[in-house]
Amino acid sequence: MATTSPGSKPSENAWTMEMLVCLGTMPDRDIASRFGITYRAVYLKRLELGVPGVPAPKRKVKWTPKMLKDLRNMSGRAFQRKYHAGKLAARLKMKELGLPALSERDRPKFTPAMIALLGKRPDQRLARGFHMSLKQVRKMRLKLGIPTYKETFLDNAKWPREALALLGTMSDEQVARRLGTHRGCVSVKRYALGIPRFNPPYQWTRRTLALLGTKPDGELAGELGVTTRIVEKKRHKLGISSHRSRLRATAAALLKQPPAGQGTP
């Protein structure tokens, strides 16, 4: 019997007639084990010759008392991961013992507190918090007839007039705390109604007013922690030229001056 070194791929000459005859008569892994070659080598050679493969026999599960106990107490997925048992074998054994189906046992359990959050936050965020898949959260929400997070907080009928009147009068965080909801739903609702974000009036001091026009509006806005529009609006109101205009005026004045050492005739 000709063999090759284990783990090596046989060359064309390494395939003996005995090895070729075995192709298609037993599973590829059995041939690889018998002749000490790799499964991939057998698989590729069989495909090259057009020989149909033989499926490997299904491994029969030997059920122990420990396995049967875990089958009753563990979820289907956990049991399969622990014992490497096939899904079909576990399903047939559970049916034989009169146990619930795998799909029913793996079904996520929603507590009343979890159900109360459905539709009040995005499904993706709830799925991460519940340690579930997005599909499981969405399926439960649809089963209970709860609209999506976006649909819930875009419906004006579910927003009291007092709550709508608060939008834009304070920060979204403050509105959310007062209404007992999430900041995201407040922001989405305010944006849907076209209400601008709350920008409290900036308290200008003599020092900050003196900085107007001495540097670009955007740079000054970053230092003061306000928007560029607030700085620009205040500068225009006081009639102060922009920083760029001041630089141009200074450069023009320098160009008009005569060179040093030359006086007027």
ABEGO torsion letter per residue (X at the ends): XBBBBBGBBBBAAABBAAAAAABGABBAAAAAAAAGBBAAAAAAAAAAAGBBBBBBBBBBBBBBAAAAAAAAABBAAAAAAAAGBBAAAAAAAAAAAGBBBAAAAABBBBBAAAAAABGABBAAAAAAAAGBBAAAAAAAAAAAGBBBAAAAAABAAABBAAAAAABGABBAAAAAAAAGBBAAAAAAAAAAAGBBBBBBBBBBBAAAAAABGABBAAAAAAAAGBBAAAAAAAAAAAGBBBAAAAAAAAAAAAAABBBBGBBBX
